[in-house]
Amino acid sequence: MSEKPQVLIVDDDARVRTMLRRYLAEEGFEVSEAADGVEMRKRFGPRIDLVLLDLMMPGEDGLSLARTIRQTSEVPIIVLTGKGDVIDRVAGLEAGADDYLGKPFHLRELLARIRTVMRRTRPGRPAETPAQPPRRGEPDALLFQGWRL
């Protein structure tokens, strides 16, 4: 059985965190929350598979937090923010975000973006290799993640 993907939500708005936590839990994710950069640093670790990051927070902003994450990790980051100007989107992506979604957003779209980013990146996990059909002369041989059975 596979482990549930772990998502860290970093947003100063408790209502947004609660809404996202409930929705993502229903969709099969484990969810951690942080209201600011200090909490984010406490909860961020190797088990985190994806970060949902707000840009506009008191204290350290999301751009700075994205740069901090990128110094030590390639974990996927999706920025969720009310800042939707082209300059803001470019700044978020240049700071290390893998995707950028403006508020308000639809939960189904966010879920699709999470799945897309995780499918491409899957940090710390081997890339999934589909089972291969048997080669000629090798009945019932399967290739899976570099192993032949």
Backbone bond lengths (Angstrom), bond angles and torsions (degrees), N, CA, C in turn:
res aa  C-N    CA-C-N  psi(-1)  N-CA   C-N-CA  omega(-1)  CA-C   N-CA-C  phi
1 M - - - 1.460 - - 1.522 108.62 -
2 S 1.322 116.50 136.62 1.458 118.86 -177.95 1.523 111.20 -85.64
3 E 1.311 114.00 153.69 1.449 122.59 179.57 1.530 109.08 -75.96
4 K 1.325 116.92 143.40 1.465 120.43 177.10 1.528 109.38 -67.35
5 P 1.334 117.54 138.16 1.474 119.58 175.32 1.524 110.27 -64.52
6 Q 1.327 115.92 141.36 1.469 122.94 -177.65 1.518 109.32 -103.31
7 V 1.334 116.87 122.26 1.459 123.44 178.96 1.523 108.83 -112.68
8 L 1.325 115.94 134.64 1.460 121.93 174.64 1.523 108.41 -107.45
9 I 1.328 116.50 119.91 1.465 122.51 178.34 1.518 107.45 -97.74
10 V 1.340 117.22 122.60 1.462 122.33 178.62 1.529 107.22 -118.31
11 D 1.330 115.38 102.74 1.463 121.15 -177.00 1.523 107.67 -155.93
12 D 1.326 117.50 137.07 1.460 120.32 -179.04 1.529 113.05 -77.72
13 D 1.333 118.38 -11.85 1.451 122.60 -179.21 1.536 109.41 -90.32
14 A 1.326 116.62 109.92 1.467 121.83 -177.70 1.528 111.73 -60.95
15 R 1.335 117.54 -34.55 1.473 119.94 179.66 1.523 110.95 -64.82
16 V 1.328 116.80 -40.94 1.472 120.74 178.58 1.523 109.64 -64.95
17 R 1.330 117.02 -44.91 1.472 120.20 179.57 1.526 110.97 -60.39
18 T 1.324 117.01 -44.11 1.465 121.14 -179.33 1.524 110.98 -63.56
19 M 1.327 117.19 -46.11 1.455 121.47 179.69 1.535 110.40 -59.59
20 L 1.332 116.43 -47.38 1.462 120.67 -179.14 1.527 111.67 -66.28
21 R 1.333 116.85 -42.54 1.467 120.63 179.62 1.524 110.42 -58.62
22 R 1.325 117.13 -48.39 1.464 120.62 -178.50 1.529 111.49 -62.95
23 Y 1.317 115.92 -46.39 1.464 119.97 -178.04 1.530 111.44 -64.48
24 L 1.323 116.99 -47.42 1.460 120.13 -177.57 1.525 111.97 -68.00
25 A 1.335 117.24 -34.55 1.464 120.24 176.08 1.530 110.54 -62.78
26 E 1.327 116.52 -41.03 1.467 120.79 177.22 1.528 111.43 -63.97
27 E 1.324 116.70 -26.86 1.467 121.69 -178.81 1.528 112.41 -92.04
28 G 1.333 117.65 6.52 1.453 120.57 173.01 1.510 116.56 97.24
29 F 1.323 117.66 17.24 1.459 121.58 178.81 1.522 110.32 -103.68
30 E 1.318 116.15 150.80 1.462 121.26 165.56 1.517 105.64 -91.40
31 V 1.316 117.36 139.91 1.465 120.30 -173.00 1.520 110.28 -128.60
32 S 1.342 115.32 133.40 1.464 123.08 170.31 1.519 106.40 -115.18
33 E 1.323 115.95 155.30 1.461 120.49 -178.26 1.510 111.21 -128.53
34 A 1.340 115.14 149.98 1.458 122.14 173.35 1.523 107.91 -145.16
35 A 1.337 116.17 136.32 1.459 121.34 -178.98 1.522 112.63 -90.93
36 D 1.340 116.81 -12.97 1.466 120.01 -178.02 1.525 109.44 -160.80
37 G 1.316 116.15 -178.08 1.451 121.86 -178.19 1.517 113.98 -64.05
38 V 1.324 117.03 -36.07 1.464 120.61 179.41 1.526 109.80 -62.24
39 E 1.336 116.67 -48.96 1.465 120.50 178.40 1.520 111.09 -64.83
40 M 1.345 117.05 -37.99 1.455 120.12 179.41 1.523 110.84 -58.00
41 R 1.318 116.45 -45.53 1.471 120.66 -179.54 1.534 112.00 -62.39
42 K 1.341 116.97 -33.27 1.465 120.82 178.95 1.536 111.23 -70.20
43 R 1.327 116.55 -35.43 1.461 120.48 -173.57 1.532 113.61 -95.33
44 F 1.327 116.69 -18.17 1.464 119.79 -177.33 1.524 110.29 -75.31
45 G 1.307 116.13 133.57 1.457 120.95 178.80 1.514 110.56 -166.45
46 P 1.317 116.19 -173.84 1.464 120.36 -175.18 1.529 114.50 -65.56
47 R 1.332 117.84 -19.75 1.468 119.49 178.51 1.521 113.62 -78.68
48 I 1.320 118.10 -13.17 1.470 121.21 -179.65 1.521 109.00 -73.32
49 D 1.341 115.80 126.93 1.465 121.67 -179.20 1.525 112.93 -99.31
50 L 1.345 117.11 -19.89 1.461 120.60 -178.54 1.523 108.62 -162.88
51 V 1.341 116.71 145.40 1.462 122.36 177.67 1.524 108.61 -117.86
52 L 1.335 116.06 128.04 1.465 122.53 169.43 1.520 105.62 -99.42
53 L 1.319 117.27 118.60 1.460 121.55 -167.68 1.520 112.13 -126.74
54 D 1.327 116.04 122.85 1.466 122.21 173.08 1.525 107.92 -80.37
55 L 1.323 117.29 144.81 1.470 120.32 178.33 1.514 112.55 -86.56
56 M 1.328 116.82 -39.03 1.469 120.29 -174.32 1.524 110.31 -96.05
57 M 1.341 114.16 99.31 1.464 120.25 178.16 1.520 108.41 -136.29
58 P 1.329 116.47 154.07 1.464 118.43 175.91 1.529 109.93 -68.00
59 G 1.294 115.82 150.85 1.470 119.45 -177.57 1.514 109.48 77.82
60 E 1.297 116.52 -130.65 1.462 121.75 -178.92 1.531 109.80 -72.92
61 D 1.333 116.32 127.97 1.462 119.45 -177.25 1.531 111.30 -83.22
62 G 1.340 114.93 170.37 1.449 121.60 -176.30 1.525 114.37 -63.91
63 L 1.328 117.70 -32.83 1.467 119.63 178.53 1.528 110.33 -62.50
64 S 1.305 115.90 -44.52 1.463 120.91 178.12 1.530 110.93 -63.83
65 L 1.333 116.73 -40.47 1.462 120.47 179.42 1.529 111.19 -66.66
66 A 1.331 116.77 -38.07 1.471 119.94 177.32 1.523 110.19 -62.75
67 R 1.320 117.06 -43.04 1.478 120.36 177.86 1.529 111.05 -62.70
68 T 1.331 116.04 -39.88 1.466 120.80 178.52 1.526 110.50 -61.75
69 I 1.320 116.98 -45.82 1.466 120.94 178.61 1.526 109.94 -60.27
70 R 1.341 116.68 -45.29 1.463 121.28 -176.71 1.533 113.34 -64.95
71 Q 1.316 118.11 -21.56 1.461 120.20 178.24 1.521 112.04 -66.63
72 T 1.338 117.05 -26.37 1.462 119.43 -175.57 1.517 114.49 -127.24
73 S 1.325 118.45 -6.29 1.465 119.52 -172.55 1.526 111.81 -148.87
74 E 1.321 114.93 153.17 1.461 121.83 173.36 1.528 111.20 -106.86
75 V 1.341 115.90 16.45 1.466 120.03 179.90 1.532 108.64 -55.73
76 P 1.326 118.11 138.62 1.463 120.30 179.01 1.529 111.92 -63.03
77 I 1.326 115.15 141.86 1.463 122.23 177.99 1.519 107.80 -125.98
78 I 1.326 115.98 127.02 1.465 121.15 171.30 1.516 106.63 -114.62
79 V 1.320 115.45 121.92 1.462 121.66 179.00 1.521 108.79 -84.47
80 L 1.333 116.07 130.80 1.458 123.93 174.51 1.516 106.58 -120.00
81 T 1.318 117.00 115.37 1.459 117.49 -175.17 1.521 112.43 -156.12
82 G 1.317 114.28 159.95 1.449 121.45 175.03 1.522 111.98 -82.26
83 K 1.327 116.71 -9.17 1.460 120.96 179.09 1.526 108.50 -84.40
84 G 1.333 115.96 108.69 1.452 119.18 -173.02 1.508 115.99 -116.22
85 D 1.336 117.69 5.56 1.465 119.46 179.22 1.523 109.90 -65.76
86 V 1.324 115.91 155.25 1.463 121.04 178.67 1.523 110.55 -56.29
87 I 1.315 117.48 -42.36 1.467 121.04 -179.18 1.535 110.06 -60.96
88 D 1.323 117.66 -41.53 1.464 121.49 178.92 1.524 111.23 -66.06
89 R 1.335 116.92 -42.65 1.469 120.08 179.08 1.521 110.70 -62.74
90 V 1.330 116.15 -45.58 1.465 120.20 179.43 1.531 110.32 -62.55
91 A 1.325 117.11 -43.59 1.469 120.53 179.33 1.525 110.64 -60.73
92 G 1.328 117.85 -41.55 1.459 121.43 178.57 1.518 111.94 -63.14
93 L 1.315 116.22 -44.41 1.464 119.91 179.43 1.526 111.10 -67.83
94 E 1.326 117.16 -39.45 1.463 120.30 178.79 1.530 112.13 -68.81
95 A 1.319 116.94 -26.17 1.474 120.43 178.45 1.525 111.59 -76.65
96 G 1.342 116.60 -11.03 1.457 119.06 175.79 1.514 115.42 126.03
97 A 1.328 118.24 1.23 1.461 120.19 178.75 1.528 110.51 -69.48
98 D 1.325 115.68 146.73 1.458 121.32 176.92 1.521 111.42 -92.58
99 D 1.322 116.40 -21.47 1.460 121.33 178.94 1.519 107.67 -155.94
100 Y 1.329 116.32 165.79 1.461 122.30 -173.18 1.515 107.13 -145.02
101 L 1.326 117.84 124.03 1.452 121.82 -179.44 1.523 109.03 -131.17
102 G 1.325 116.02 123.98 1.462 120.97 -178.96 1.518 112.24 -79.10
103 K 1.333 114.86 147.39 1.467 121.79 174.26 1.517 107.77 -88.43
104 P 1.293 119.20 143.44 1.461 127.37 -5.15 1.535 110.12 -73.87
105 F 1.331 115.85 154.54 1.461 121.28 -179.61 1.519 108.70 -133.82
106 H 1.311 115.88 161.86 1.457 121.34 177.43 1.527 107.89 -93.15
107 L 1.321 117.05 134.49 1.464 121.56 -176.44 1.526 112.44 -60.15
108 R 1.322 117.75 -36.49 1.477 119.84 178.90 1.524 111.01 -65.30
109 E 1.336 116.56 -38.37 1.466 118.90 177.45 1.527 110.49 -65.68
110 L 1.325 116.76 -42.84 1.455 119.70 177.60 1.526 110.51 -59.92
111 L 1.329 117.81 -44.59 1.455 121.07 179.11 1.533 110.78 -59.85
112 A 1.313 117.17 -42.87 1.469 120.47 178.36 1.522 110.84 -62.12
113 R 1.318 117.45 -41.18 1.465 120.86 178.96 1.531 111.14 -67.20
114 I 1.333 117.24 -39.75 1.462 120.79 177.42 1.526 109.54 -60.25
115 R 1.311 116.40 -49.50 1.466 120.21 -179.13 1.523 111.78 -62.71
116 T 1.327 117.04 -38.61 1.464 120.77 179.26 1.520 111.07 -64.87
117 V 1.319 116.74 -48.18 1.467 120.51 -179.18 1.522 110.52 -64.41
118 M 1.325 117.28 -42.64 1.463 119.92 -179.22 1.525 111.29 -67.82
119 R 1.306 117.44 -34.37 1.458 120.68 178.36 1.530 110.35 -64.27
120 R 1.327 116.28 -36.40 1.468 120.71 -179.33 1.516 112.94 -78.47
121 T 1.307 117.86 -31.74 1.463 119.83 -169.12 1.512 114.94 -107.37
122 R 1.317 119.30 -46.93 1.466 123.83 -179.95 1.526 113.32 32.53
123 P 1.341 119.29 63.32 1.455 121.14 -175.72 1.526 112.47 -60.38
124 G 1.326 114.55 137.62 1.451 120.04 175.95 1.514 114.57 75.79
125 R 1.317 117.66 5.15 1.458 120.71 -179.76 1.520 109.02 -124.28
126 P 1.323 117.25 144.84 1.459 118.75 176.07 1.519 110.22 -66.07
127 A 1.304 115.84 148.01 1.461 119.99 177.17 1.517 108.97 -64.55
128 E 1.308 116.20 137.77 1.457 119.88 178.59 1.521 108.89 -71.44
129 T 1.313 116.35 130.63 1.451 122.13 177.59 1.514 107.12 -113.99
130 P 1.333 117.60 120.37 1.460 118.15 -178.95 1.521 111.17 -64.57
131 A 1.326 116.32 151.12 1.454 120.71 177.05 1.520 108.68 -59.42
132 Q 1.331 116.26 137.82 1.457 122.18 -178.62 1.526 109.23 -99.94
133 P 1.326 117.63 147.51 1.456 119.01 176.48 1.524 109.55 -68.39
134 P 1.333 117.67 157.33 1.457 119.71 -179.94 1.523 111.44 -62.05
135 R 1.342 115.51 145.31 1.460 120.73 174.26 1.519 108.51 -80.14
136 R 1.319 114.64 161.88 1.459 119.09 175.60 1.518 108.92 -60.65
137 G 1.300 116.42 131.64 1.455 120.01 -179.77 1.520 113.30 85.91
138 E 1.339 117.77 -3.66 1.466 121.82 178.87 1.526 108.61 -125.07
139 P 1.322 116.94 77.24 1.466 118.05 -179.01 1.530 111.08 -63.55
140 D 1.296 114.88 139.65 1.456 122.67 176.41 1.529 114.61 60.79
141 A 1.334 119.21 20.72 1.464 121.05 177.51 1.523 109.16 -82.71
142 L 1.326 115.52 134.82 1.459 121.44 177.05 1.523 108.82 -124.33
143 L 1.322 116.56 143.64 1.453 121.89 175.07 1.521 106.87 -113.32
144 F 1.341 116.60 123.95 1.455 121.21 -178.15 1.518 108.65 -143.71
145 Q 1.352 116.97 118.99 1.448 123.65 179.77 1.534 112.06 49.70
146 G 1.321 115.42 42.53 1.449 120.92 176.75 1.513 115.09 85.18
147 W 1.335 118.57 -1.70 1.470 122.15 -179.36 1.521 109.11 -105.82
148 R 1.332 115.89 141.55 1.467 121.19 176.41 1.516 108.17 -109.07
149 L 1.314 116.09 127.85 1.450 121.58 179.21 1.506 108.63 -118.03
